[in-house]
Amino acid sequence: MLRVIDRHAFANRLRAVDPAQKAGLAVLVILLCLTLDRPLVGWLALGWMLAIAIWYARIPWRVVIAVLGAESTFLALSIIGIAVSVSFDQPVAARWMMSLGPLWLSVSNESLQTALRLLSRALGSAAALNVLILTTPLVDLIELLRRLRAPALLIEVMTLSYRAIFVLLDTLEQMVTAQTARLGYASWRATLRSSALLGSRLFVVAYQRSQALETALHARGFTGEVRVLPLCYRIDRWLWPIGAAVVGSLVVAGWWS
């Protein structure tokens, strides 16, 4: 998934647009979703962000839905925990209830509304952040943070952590390929043994590769600050009216609902 996100961040219609313009729109939508706190605002923000990512940025809809679906999996656990109440006493007023021995599971109108409001707010904010992630590669975000006078240590930690994720994934892929070539997953017992070996060696090998990366950086004159070559960014003249329409519709939806 990370490789897919990184690939489309470099190959979309908004790639050369100033990251400050894209980040401003995403942050503004997130703030409106959090401050207005209305289900209609969250669903409307979700629709707008999907439209911008798919039809304006020209990112394949399968990629956008896959990224949002992966985030929704974690949200579903929170939503279930909020909507469903567990008690030892039978609920007096509940929209749905079920008995599991001494425990009662119930869903009330209030808990269901709270869960739906949280879901809409989280999905709207996640979709806005996805637009920024899917249209802006890491080098542009680093340049934006440098323009915003972010601490050099923060930029360094963010960059090296991002690189360490790919080092870990590459190590995992190579180890799984090697085990598969040696029939490491031919049976259930072999699968358990290979999984145990994979878990015990993965982080050791990844740590060794990260140390090699650190040595290579110092050999090339790394002094604690990551330098990237910024592009000649452009301002998208259509993104301003689109952003105004998004913000205006969210404010009206928050006031109307």
MIDO-201441 format. One record per residue: residue number from 1; residue in three letters; x, y, z of N, C-alpha, C in turn. Coordinates in steps of 0.001 Angstrom, whole numbers, plus 524288, in hexadecimal, padded with zeros to 5 digits. Atoms other than C-alpha are relative to their C-alpha. Layout:
N
nr:rest:n_x:n_y:n_z:ca_x:ca_y:ca_z:c_x:c_y:c_z
NUM:Ala:X:Y:Z:X:Y:Z:X:Y:Z
...
END
This chain:
257
nr:rest:n_x:n_y:n_z:ca_x:ca_y:ca_z:c_x:c_y:c_z
1:Met:80338:7FB4C:80000:80000:80000:80000:80362:804F2:80000
2:Leu:7FC97:7FB64:7FFD8:80B0B:8097F:8033A:80281:8010D:7FAB6
3:Arg:7FDAE:7FF40:80528:81166:8071A:7F617:7FC05:80232:7FC27
4:Val:8041A:7FE00:80376:8047D:8098A:7EF40:7FF0F:805CC:80100
5:Ile:800C9:7FA7D:7FEAB:80293:81654:7F68B:80486:8034C:7FDFF
6:Asp:7FB68:7FD10:801B0:8106D:81AB3:7F3A5:80030:80080:7FA09
7:Arg:7FFE0:7FFD2:805B6:80F2C:81745:7E539:7FC1C:803F6:7FDD9
8:His:803F1:7FC53:801F1:802A5:81EFF:7E347:80100:80590:801E8
9:Ala:7FE9D:7FABA:7FE46:807E8:82A66:7EB2F:8039C:802A8:7FC1C
10:Phe:7FC78:7FDD8:803F0:8121E:82C1E:7E08D:7FD85:8004E:7FA96
11:Ala:8025B:80040:80539:808C9:829AC:7D530:7FA3A:80151:8004D
12:Asn:8056D:7FE42:7FFFE:7FC64:831A1:7D687:7FFD1:80586:7FDC5
13:Arg:800A5:7FB00:802A7:7F6ED:83E07:7D0B5:801C6:8049C:8035C
14:Leu:7FE9E:7FBC1:7FC74:7F9F4:8464E:7DCCE:8058D:7FF83:8020F
15:Arg:7FAB0:800EB:7FE1D:80812:841C3:7DE3B:80319:80513:8005F
16:Ala:7FCC4:7FB49:80028:80E17:84EE9:7DA77:7FD75:804A8:802AA
17:Val:802A3:7FBB8:7FD46:8044D:8571F:7E21F:802C3:80104:8052D
18:Asp:7FD77:7FE7A:7FB22:809C5:85E8B:7EDB4:7FDB3:7FCDA:8048C
19:Pro:8020F:8031D:7FBA5:808B0:85579:7F9A0:7FD39:8034D:80417
20:Ala:802B1:7FCAD:7FC33:80495:8611E:801F8:7FA46:800B1:7FE80
21:Gln:80564:7FF71:801BA:7F850:862A7:7F9B5:7FCDE:7FB13:80131
22:Lys:802BB:804ED:7FEE0:7F4C1:85444:7FB10:7FF81:7FF16:805E1
23:Ala:8002B:800BF:7FA56:7F839:853C0:80984:7FC20:803C1:80288
24:Gly:803C3:7FC41:7FDD6:7F040:8600C:80C38:7FA73:7FE20:7FF67
25:Leu:80546:80209:800CB:7E41E:859FD:8063A:7FEE4:7FB63:80391
26:Ala:800CF:804A0:7FCBA:7E5F6:84D20:80D85:7FF5E:80179:805C2
27:Val:8004B:7FE68:7FA84:7E85F:853AD:81AB0:7FAE9:802E4:8011B
28:Leu:804D4:7FD17:7FF3A:7DCC1:85CB9:818F0:7FB4B:7FC64:80032
29:Val:80452:803C5:7FFEE:7D39D:8516A:815E0:80006:7FCE2:80513
30:Ile:7FFA7:802EC:7FB17:7D88F:849CB:821A4:7FE1B:8034D:80490
31:Leu:801B9:7FC91:7FBC6:7D67A:8557C:82AA1:7FA19:800C8:7FFE6
32:Leu:805B1:7FF5C:8005A:7C8A1:85766:82596:7FD33:7FB0E:801BF
33:Cys:80271:804E1:7FE46:7C569:84911:8279E:80026:7FF76:805F1
34:Leu:7FF6D:80098:7FA59:7CA69:849A7:83590:7FCF6:8041D:80308
35:Thr:8028E:7FBC8:7FD16:7C4AE:856C2:8398F:7FA10:8000A:7FF3C
36:Leu:805A8:80001:800EA:7B74C:855F3:83315:7FD6C:7FB25:80249
37:Asp:801C2:804D9:7FD7E:7B593:847B2:83772:7FA4A:7FEC1:7FEAF
38:Arg:8052C:80185:801DF:7A988:844B6:82F38:800AA:7FB81:7FC2A
39:Pro:7FF80:80463:803AC:7A746:837E0:827E9:7FFD6:801B7:7FA51
40:Leu:8005F:7FE34:80567:7A357:83F26:81B95:80517:8027A:7FE2C
41:Val:7FB02:7FD94:80167:7B022:846DA:81BD3:8040D:7FBCC:7FEBA
42:Gly:7FC3C:80432:800EB:7B834:83A5F:81CD4:7FEF9:7FD1B:7FAE9
43:Trp:80134:802C3:804D8:7B103:8335E:811E2:800E2:80373:7FB39
44:Leu:7FF22:7FC67:8045D:7B185:83F6A:8093F:805D9:800B1:7FEF5
45:Ala:7FA52:7FFA3:800B5:7C027:840F0:80BA8:8022A:7FB0F:7FD81
46:Leu:7FE4F:804EB:8025F:7C1F5:83296:80845:7FEE1:7FFFE:7FA27
47:Gly:80159:7FFD2:8058A:7BAD1:8346E:7FB61:80367:803C5:7FCED
48:Trp:7FCBE:7FC25:802A0:7C272:840A9:7F7DB:80594:7FDF9:7FF4D
49:Met:7FA9E:801CC:8004C:7CF9E:83A94:7FAED:80094:7FB67:7FC38
50:Leu:7FFD3:8043A:803D4:7CC8E:82E41:7F331:7FFB9:80216:7FA73
51:Ala:80079:7FDAE:80534:7C885:836A9:7E7A2:80519:802A5:7FE5E
52:Ile:7FB0C:7FD65:8014D:7D50C:83EB8:7E851:8043F:7FC05:7FEC9
53:Ala:7FBDF:803E1:800CF:7DDB9:832BC:7E96E:7FF35:7FCE9:7FAF9
54:Ile:800FC:80373:80478:7D717:82AC7:7DEBA:7FF86:80314:7FAF0
55:Trp:8011F:7FD55:804ED:7D233:83486:7D4AA:803AD:80494:7FEE6
56:Tyr:7FCA0:7FB80:800FD:7DB31:84023:7D691:805C4:7FE83:8000C
57:Ala:7FA8C:801B6:7FFCA:7E80D:839EE:7DAC4:8010D:7FB4D:7FC87
58:Arg:7FF8D:80475:8038D:7E574:82E43:7D1BC:802C7:7FB58:80291
59:Ile:7FE0B:804A8:7FD4E:7E8F1:823FF:7DBE3:7FBFA:7FBA8:7FF45
60:Pro:803BE:80442:800CB:7E2C6:816B0:7D900:7FC74:7FF37:804BE
61:Trp:803BF:80065:7FBB3:7D688:814CE:7E0EE:800FE:7FB2C:80356
62:Arg:7FED2:804AF:7FCE8:7DAD8:80735:7E50F:8041E:80130:80433
63:Val:7FBEF:7FE9C:7FC36:7E6CF:80CFF:7EBB3:7FDB7:80357:8045E
64:Val:8025B:7FC89:7FC0F:7DEF9:817A7:7F29B:7FC89:7FCE5:803B5
65:Ile:80382:80320:7FCB8:7D4C5:80DFC:7F778:8030E:7FC26:80355
66:Ala:7FCDD:803BC:7FCFC:7DF36:80432:7FBA0:80294:8029F:804B0
67:Val:7FD7F:7FD2F:7FBA8:7E661:80E58:803D7:7FBFB:8016D:80426
68:Leu:80415:7FE89:7FC41:7D9D0:8133B:80A05:7FDBE:7FB29:802B1
69:Gly:80202:804CF:7FD9F:7D520:8054D:80C3F:8039A:7FDD1:8042B
70:Ala:7FC4B:801CE:7FC05:7E195:801C3:81386:7FF81:8032E:804FF
71:Glu:800BC:7FCB4:7FB63:7DF77:80D4E:81C96:7FABE:7FEEB:8029F
72:Ser:80531:8010F:7FDD2:7D110:809E7:81E3F:7FFEF:7FB11:80349
73:Thr:7FFC7:804C5:7FCDB:7D4CC:7FC94:823A3:80129:8013D:805B6
74:Phe:7FECF:7FE78:7FAA2:7DAC2:80304:82FA0:7FB89:80337:8025C
75:Leu:80458:7FCE2:7FE09:7CF57:80C7B:830B8:7FB6E:7FC94:801A8
76:Ala:80475:80368:7FEC8:7C594:80148:830D8:8004D:7FDF1:80596
77:Leu:7FF6F:801EE:7FAA1:7CB20:7FC1F:83DA2:7FE58:8041C:803F9
78:Ser:80196:7FBCC:7FC70:7C953:80957:8442C:7FA26:800E4:7FFCA
79:Ile:8059D:7FF0E:8009A:7BBA6:80AEB:83EB1:7FCD8:7FBD3:802D6
80:Ile:802C8:8043F:7FD59:7B756:7FD98:843B1:80056:800B1:805EC
81:Gly:7FF5D:7FF36:7FA5F:7BCE4:800A0:8511F:7FCB4:8046D:8021F
82:Ile:80340:7FB9A:7FE45:7B53D:80D5D:851BF:7FA3C:7FEBF:7FF81
83:Ala:80595:80108:800F5:7A86E:80875:84C05:7FDD5:7FBC8:80399
84:Val:801DA:80477:7FCE9:7A78B:7FBD7:853F1:80189:800C6:805B1
85:Ser:7FF1F:7FF94:7FA58:7A629:7FCAF:862B2:7FFAF:7FA96:80276
86:Val:7FFD6:804FE:7FD41:7A960:7F139:86BAC:7FEBE:800FA:805BD
87:Ser:80192:7FF4B:7FA83:7A2C8:7F006:878FF:7FE0B:7FAD5:8022C
88:Phe:8020F:804A6:7FD60:79E85:7E5F7:88307:7FA1C:80073:800F4
89:Asp:8059E:7FF2B:7FF41:790DC:7EBF1:88441:7FD54:80094:7FABB
90:Gln:802EA:7FF90:804E0:78683:7EB27:879CC:7FEDA:805BA:7FED0
91:Pro:800FD:7FA83:80151:785B7:7F848:872AC:7FA2F:8013C:80002
92:Val:8057C:7FE5B:7FFCE:77937:7FFCC:874C2:7FE3C:80206:7FAB9
93:Ala:80164:7FDB1:80506:778EF:807B2:86837:8047B:7FF1A:7FC37
94:Ala:7FBFB:8013F:803DA:780B5:801DF:85D0D:7FD6D:7FEC5:7FAD4
95:Arg:8020A:8011C:8053B:77E9E:80111:84E85:800D1:7FA51:7FE7E
96:Trp:7FEE1:80583:80106:784C0:7F38A:84DFB:802E3:7FDDD:804B1
97:Met:7FD62:8026A:7FB85:788F6:7EA24:858B7:8006F:7FA25:7FF1E
98:Met:7FF26:805A2:80063:78E2C:7DC5D:859F6:80298:7FE2F:80503
99:Ser:7FDEE:80229:7FB2B:79146:7D3D6:8659F:8041C:7FBE3:7FECB
100:Leu:7FBE0:803E6:80046:79DFF:7CC41:866D8:8012F:7FE2F:8058B
101:Gly:7FF71:801B4:7FA9A:79C84:7C53D:873BA:7FEB0:80473:803B3
102:Pro:80110:7FBA1:7FC6C:79DC1:7CF79:87E87:800C4:80561:7FD83
103:Leu:7FEF1:7FB09:80295:7A1BB:7DA06:874C6:7FBA6:80166:7FC3C
104:Trp:803CF:7FDE9:803B4:798A7:7E2A1:86CDE:802CC:803AC:7FC39
105:Leu:7FE09:7FC87:80415:79CBD:7E8C3:85FF9:7FB71:80332:7FDEF
106:Ser:8044C:7FC9E:8019F:79486:7F475:85C1A:80212:80487:7FCC5
107:Val:7FEEF:7FB67:8032F:79435:7FF8C:8525B:7FB82:803CC:800B9
108:Ser:803FC:7FBFC:7FF3A:78CE2:80BE9:855DE:80049:803FF:7FB96
109:Asn:80018:7FBEC:803FD:788FE:81726:84D1C:8046A:803F2:800CD
110:Glu:7FBE4:7FC2E:7FEDD:79294:82022:853F7:80562:7FDF2:7FE87
111:Ser:7FAED:8023C:8014F:79E34:816EA:8529B:80095:7FF51:7FA1C
112:Leu:7FFB7:800A2:805AA:79ACD:81445:8445F:80104:8053D:7FD55
113:Gln:7FF10:7FAD5:8023C:79A40:822C8:84144:80592:801E1:80107
114:Thr:7FAA3:7FE8B:7FEBE:7A72B:82515:84835:803E3:7FD1E:7FC88
115:Ala:7FC7C:8031A:80344:7AD92:81A0B:840A9:7FFE1:801DB:7FA57
116:Leu:80068:7FE2B:80563:7A86F:81EEA:83392:80282:80566:7FF5B
117:Arg:7FD86:7FAD7:8004A:7ACD2:82CD3:83692:805F9:7FF80:80011
118:Leu:7FA59:800E1:7FFD4:7BA64:827F4:83A16:801F4:7FDA8:7FAE3
119:Leu:7FE6A:80274:804E1:7BAF0:81F87:82DD7:80049:80401:7FB96
120:Ser:80006:7FC1B:8042E:7B73F:82ABE:824CE:80473:803EE:800AA
121:Arg:7FBC6:7FC46:7FF05:7C0DC:8340A:82B41:80551:7FD9A:7FECE
122:Ala:7FAF8:80294:800E8:7CBFE:82A2E:82ABD:800DA:7FEEE:7FA30
123:Leu:7FF69:8011E:8058D:7C965:82647:81C99:800F9:804FA:7FCDD
124:Gly:7FF18:7FB0F:802B0:7C898:83471:8182A:80585:801F6:800CA
125:Ser:7FAAC:7FE4B:7FEE4:7D567:837C3:81EE3:80404:7FC6D:7FD63
126:Ala:7FC5F:803A9:8027C:7DC0C:82B5E:819E2:8002E:800C9:7FA1B
127:Ala:80015:7FF1B:805A9:7D7AB:82E20:80BF1:802FF:804F3:7FE93
128:Ala:7FD0A:7FB36:80103:7DD2C:83BF1:80CAF:805D8:7FF0A:80071
129:Leu:7FA77:80143:7FF69:7EA25:836B4:8119D:801E4:7FC87:7FB8D
130:Asn:7FE8C:80367:80454:7EA1C:82C55:806EF:800FD:80316:7FB03
131:Val:7FF1F:7FCC0:80498:7E903:836D7:7FC80:80586:80247:80025
132:Leu:7FABD:7FDE5:7FF7A:7F572:83D06:801BB:8041D:7FBC5:7FF48
133:Ile:7FC27:80434:80044:7FC8B:83004:80301:80081:7FDDE:7FA77
134:Leu:7FFF4:80263:8052C:7F8A8:82AD5:7F5A4:801BF:803BB:7FBB7
135:Thr:7FE70:7FC38:80401:7FC3C:83762:7EE79:80534:802A7:80136
136:Thr:7FB3D:7FD40:7FE65:80880:83BBB:7F5D9:80408:7FC1F:801EC
137:Pro:7FBE5:80389:7FE20:814F6:83397:7F6DB:802DF:80249:804AD
138:Leu:7FD60:7FE77:7FB2E:81DA4:83420:802C3:803C5:80489:7FF25
139:Val:7FC41:7FBCB:800EA:827C8:83D11:7FC85:7FD46:8054E:7FFF4
140:Asp:802EF:7FB11:7FFF4:81D4B:84779:7FA96:7FE46:80170:80582
141:Leu:80183:7FEEA:7FA97:8189D:8460E:80895:804AB:801EE:8032B
142:Ile:7FB4B:7FE22:7FD59:82697:847B5:80D5B:80111:805AC:7FEA4
143:Glu:7FF2B:7FA9F:801A2:827F7:85409:80560:7FBF6:803A4:80277
144:Leu:80410:7FCD4:7FD83:81B02:8590F:80AC9:8013E:800E4:805C6
145:Leu:7FEA0:7FF6D:7FA7B:81F61:85676:818CB:804A0:803B2:800AD
146:Arg:7FB90:7FC75:7FFAF:82C22:85D7C:8162B:7FE3D:805AD:7FF24
147:Arg:80212:7FAC3:800D7:824AE:8693A:810E7:7FCF5:801F3:804B8
148:Leu:802E8:7FE99:7FB4A:81C5C:868FA:81D3E:8037E:80067:804CE
149:Arg:7FC23:7FF8E:7FBD0:828D5:86970:82582:7FF71:7FBAB:80419
150:Ala:80043:8046A:7FC63:826C1:85BF1:82B5E:8057D:7FE93:801CD
151:Pro:7FAC4:80172:7FE20:83210:856F3:833C0:8028C:7FBF5:7FC6C
152:Ala:7FD25:803A0:80363:83C8D:84FEC:82BFF:7FFE5:7FA76:8022F
153:Leu:80026:80532:7FD9B:83C30:844AD:835CD:7FAE9:7FD30:7FEA2
154:Leu:80507:8025A:80167:82DBD:8425C:832FC:80014:7FE07:7FA62
155:Ile:7FFBF:80191:8057C:8303A:841EE:8245C:8037F:7FB35:7FF57
156:Glu:7FC61:8046D:8005C:83BB3:838A6:82637:7FD6C:7FAF9:801F2
157:Val:80286:804A5:7FDCB:833FC:82F39:82EDE:7FBAE:7FE12:7FC61
158:Met:8043C:8017F:80387:8286D:82F5F:8258B:80223:7FD56:7FB1F
159:Thr:7FDC9:8022B:804C7:830ED:82CB4:819AE:80263:7FAA3:800E6
160:Leu:7FD72:80500:7FEF2:838FB:821D3:81FB6:7FC0B:7FBD5:801AC
161:Ser:80410:803C3:7FE88:82CE6:81B6D:825A8:7FD13:7FE10:7FB36
162:Tyr:802A9:80183:804D6:8263D:81B8F:81874:80364:7FC39:7FCD9
163:Arg:7FC7B:8037E:802BF:8322D:81560:81250:80070:7FAC2:802C6
164:Ala:7FF84:804E0:7FD10:832FB:80B46:81D3D:7FB56:7FC68:7FF07
165:Ile:8049E:80335:80130:8252A:806BF:81A11:800F0:7FCD7:7FB09
166:Phe:7FF06:802CB:804E4:82936:8034B:80C38:8046B:7FC0D:800A0
167:Val:7FBE0:803CD:7FEE9:83596:7FCC0:8112F:7FDB8:7FB27:80290
168:Leu:80281:80467:7FD5F:82D35:7F44E:81A11:7FCB6:7FCD6:7FC30
169:Leu:8033F:802C6:803CF:823C4:7F0FD:80F05:8034F:7FD00:7FC11
170:Asp:7FC89:802B5:803A9:82ECE:7EDA7:8059D:8026F:7FB2A:80286
171:Thr:7FDC1:80479:7FD33:8350E:7E4DB:80FE0:7FC01:7FBA2:80099
172:Leu:80426:803DF:7FF6D:8280C:7DE18:81260:7FEFF:7FD31:7FADA
173:Glu:80110:8025D:80521:825BB:7DBD4:803DF:80458:7FC49:7FE5F
174:Gln:7FBA4:80369:8016E:8334C:7D625:801B0:80012:7FB07:80348
175:Met:7FFF5:80499:7FC9F:8323D:7CD0E:80D67:7FB89:7FC49:7FEA6
176:Val:80467:80359:80180:824CC:7C820:80962:80122:7FD3F:7FAD4
177:Thr:7FE9E:80269:804FE:829A4:7C5B6:7FB88:803E9:7FB95:800BD
178:Ala:7FC18:80413:7FEF8:8355C:7BE15:8009B:7FD8E:7FB46:802A7
179:Gln:8028B:80461:7FD57:82CE8:7B5E4:8099F:7FC64:7FD0C:7FC4E
180:Thr:8037E:80291:803B4:8230F:7B325:7FED9:80310:7FCAA:7FC22
181:Ala:7FCBE:802FE:803A2:82DF0:7AEBE:7F59F:80207:7FAF7:80273
182:Arg:7FE2C:804AE:7FD3F:83222:7A4F6:80003:7FB7D:7FCDB:8024B
183:Leu:804B5:802D0:7FE50:82430:79FBE:801D7:7FEDA:800ED:805C5
184:Gly:800EE:7FEBE:7FA86:82303:7A6BB:80EBD:7FA51:8005B:80177
185:Tyr:8059C:7FFA8:7FEEE:8143D:7A7BD:80D62:7FD09:7FB92:7FD5E
186:Ala:80277:8046A:802AD:8116E:79A74:8076F:7FBF6:7FD3F:8035E
187:Ser:803B8:8028A:7FC78:80A30:7956F:81376:7FEE2:8039B:80498
188:Trp:80168:7FCD2:7FB83:803E2:79AA0:81FBF:8047B:8005D:803EC
189:Arg:7FB96:7FFF7:7FC5E:80F64:796A7:82842:8047C:80341:7FDDC
190:Ala:7FBDA:7FCE1:8025A:8190B:79C95:81EA9:7FEA5:805CD:80015
191:Thr:801AB:7FA8B:7FFC6:81105:7A91F:81E67:800EF:80249:80566
192:Leu:7FF10:7FE23:7FAAC:8119A:7AA48:82D32:805D3:800C2:8010C
193:Arg:7FA5E:7FF92:7FF2F:8203E:7A7C7:82D4E:80244:804A3:7FCFC
194:Ser:7FE03:7FBA6:80325:822C6:7B17E:8224D:7FE43:8053E:80236
195:Ser:801E8:7FB1A:7FDB5:81A49:7BBDE:828C5:8030D:80163:804E8
196:Ala:7FCEA:7FEFD:7FB47:821B3:7BA57:83585:8057B:801EB:7FE9D
197:Leu:7FAD1:7FE3E:801AF:82EC4:7BB7B:82E9D:7FFCE:8057C:7FDA6
198:Leu:80093:7FAD8:8025D:829D1:7C72F:82706:7FF89:80436:8042B
199:Gly:800AE:7FC23:7FBDD:8257E:7CE2D:83358:804EC:800E1:8032F
200:Ser:7FB47:7FF76:7FCD4:83245:7CB71:83A68:80475:802B3:7FD19
201:Arg:7FBB7:7FDD8:80309:83B16:7CFF3:82F55:7FEBD:80528:7FD4D
202:Leu:8017E:7FB7A:80329:83351:7DADD:828F0:80251:8050D:80227
203:Phe:7FE44:7FB0B:7FDD0:83670:7E5E8:83240:805EE:80032:800B0
204:Val:7FA4E:80010:7FFAB:8448B:7E183:833F4:80265:80197:7FAC7
205:Val:7FDF4:7FEB4:8052A:84700:7E213:8254B:7FEA6:8059B:7FE8F
206:Ala:80183:7FAA0:8012B:83F5D:7EEBD:823F5:80357:803E7:80300
207:Tyr:7FC9F:7FC8D:7FCED:84764:7F4CF:82EF1:80577:8004B:7FDA3
208:Gln:7FAD6:80002:80274:85402:7F0B1:82850:7FFF1:8033C:7FAFE
209:Arg:80054:7FCE9:804CF:84F70:7F6AB:81B79:7FF64:805CC:8012E
210:Ser:8007E:7FA80:7FE91:84B91:8033B:8224A:80542:8023A:801C8
211:Gln:7FAC6:7FE34:7FE85:85926:8040E:82837:8036F:800D7:7FB33
212:Ala:7FD16:7FF41:804DF:85EE8:80236:81AA7:7FE56:804FC:7FD3D
213:Leu:801EE:7FB24:80247:85631:80D45:815E3:80242:804BC:802CE
214:Glu:7FDBC:7FBAD:7FD00:85B0D:81607:820E2:805BC:800C6:7FE9B
215:Thr:7FA80:7FF9E:80182:86927:812E7:81D65:80090:8027A:7FA9C
216:Ala:7FFCD:7FDBE:80542:86679:81623:80F28:7FED4:805D0:80018
217:Leu:8013E:7FA6E:7FF99:8606D:82332:812F2:804AD:8031E:8020E
218:His:7FB76:7FD41:7FDD9:86C1D:82715:81B34:80481:8000E:7FC14
219:Ala:7FBD4:80027:803E7:8754E:822D8:81055:7FF26:80409:7FBBB
220:Arg:80144:7FC1C:803FB:86E54:82C66:80757:7FF74:80580:80242
221:Gly:7FFE3:7FACC:7FDC4:86FD1:837D8:81091:7FB10:801A0:802CA
222:Phe:804C7:7FEB5:7FD28:86319:8370F:81844:80167:802A8:80525
223:Thr:7FEC8:7FCE9:7FB56:86365:84165:822F8:7FB4B:800B1:80399
224:Gly:80495:7FF8C:7FCAC:85602:83F84:82918:7FB76:802DA:7FD92
225:Glu:80437:7FD42:802A7:84DCB:846D3:81F2F:7FF54:7FDBB:7FA91
226:Val:8012C:8025A:8050D:84721:840A3:81379:7FEE2:80453:7FC11
227:Arg:8009D:7FC1E:80416:84837:848BE:80720:7FD7C:7FD7F:7FB35
228:Val:8027B:801D1:804CD:83F3A:846E3:7FB6F:7FFDD:80485:7FC22
229:Leu:80053:7FC0B:8041B:83E6D:84E02:7EE85:7FA3F:80103:7FEC8
230:Pro:8058C:7FEF5:800F3:8310A:8549D:7EDC1:7FEE8:800F7:7FA3D
231:Leu:801AC:7FEE9:80552:82971:8559C:7E126:7FE6F:805B8:7FF77
232:Cys:8025A:7FAE1:8010C:824B8:861FD:7DAC9:7FA16:7FF4C:8002A
233:Tyr:8058D:8010D:7FF52:81707:860EA:7E037:7FCB9:80426:7FD3F
234:Arg:803B5:7FC66:80263:80B48:86729:7D9DD:7FB20:80050:80365
235:Ile:804F1:7FF42:7FD46:7FE99:86C69:7DF58:7FB91:7FE64:7FC55
236:Asp:80468:801CD:80325:7F298:86569:7DA45:7FB80:803E6:8008E
237:Arg:8040F:7FBEE:7FFB0:7E8CB:86FF2:7D6D3:7FA8C:7FDBD:800C3
238:Trp:8052A:8025E:7FF39:7DD6A:86661:7D6FA:7FF4E:7FDE1:80581
239:Leu:8006F:80228:7FAB7:7E095:86147:7E47C:7FDE7:80403:803DB
240:Trp:8022F:7FBFD:7FC95:7DD11:86E69:7EA9A:7FA0B:7FFF5:7FFFA
241:Pro:805C2:80038:7FFD6:7CEB5:86E65:7E629:7FDE4:7FACE:801F7
242:Ile:801B8:80510:7FDE9:7CDBF:85FDF:7E91E:8004C:80004:805F4
243:Gly:7FF87:7FFA6:7FA51:7D2CF:8624C:7F6DD:7FBEB:80382:80267
244:Ala:80412:7FC7B:7FE01:7C97A:86DBD:7F897:7FAB8:7FD4D:80004
245:Ala:804F4:802D9:8002D:7BE1D:86525:7F454:7FFB9:7FBDD:8044C
246:Val:7FFE1:803FB:7FBDC:7C252:85A63:7FDB4:7FF10:8027D:80555
247:Val:80081:7FD70:7FAE8:7C3BD:86392:80956:7FA8D:80253:8009E
248:Gly:80532:7FDA6:7FFAB:7B725:86ADC:8063B:7FBC0:7FBF1:800D8
249:Ser:803FE:8040F:7FF5E:7AF2B:85E6B:804EB:80045:7FD7A:80567
250:Leu:7FF8B:80248:7FAC2:7B498:858F1:811AD:7FDE5:803B1:80425
251:Val:80205:7FC2E:7FC33:7B186:86581:8190F:7FA0E:80030:7FFC3
252:Val:805BD:7FFEE:80099:7A3A8:865CF:81383:7FDA8:7FAF3:80233
253:Ala:80204:804E1:7FDE9:7A1CC:85767:816C4:8002E:7FFE1:805EB
254:Gly:7FFB0:7FFCA:7FA50:7A674:8599E:824A7:7FBF6:8039F:8025B
255:Trp:803EC:7FC65:7FE06:79D6E:8653E:82661:7FA79:7FDE2:7FF35
256:Trp:8053B:801EC:80131:791C6:85EA2:82000:7FE7D:7FB40:80340
257:Ser:80134:804BF:7FD15:792F4:851D6:82771:80069:800E7:805E9
END
